[in-house]
């Protein structure tokens, strides 16, 4: 028996990359899964390989669709918000629509989902929430308009929820990965330090979900470097700019 055996998790962002790998690991650990994303075909191909999984197609940018999904899922033990949109973008090459989409998917979508799930958890007196953030949320980075800000907002949301839900039986955690080899990071033209596979990243997320720790950042030492940038004075970081 594992912590996940027989429990039902709603995994949002399950069709590709980290989400797909995490679904397989949760299933191997005995979890029952509700798999959500926009791509029905990819979800169904994944569900067909798992013993206890069902598909719930969902666009987190659609408020009505989220409300309907929450009404359909029934009782769940946990939710994992792994949805992500990413386009590398500099302030000198601003694309308003792309920036707004990243915000809608990465952050506002989480507000929609959690706005329906948290009250259900509070009524039952238990629930498990995992938000997949990013190391990019710790400090403003080059070519990260939209993405960095939305992930920073998600991390801040997790921190607030951790405070507010203390003692309610609802557990909140945030997991901040670095670079993961997926179709999203294939858009990057620069060298990505300590790039890791989706499978290895999913193992780290599952380990985080098995612990009582609120925040998990990986991989080290890259995560230490990114967090250390918070301590660098602005006059040093932006010198000459």
Beta strands, then each sheet from edge to edge (+ up, - down):
strand 1: 8-12
strand 2: 32-36
strand 3: 53-55
strand 4: 78-81
strand 5: 127-132
strand 6: 170-177
strand 7: 215-218
sheet 1: 3+ 2+ 1+ 4+ 5+ 6+ 7+
end
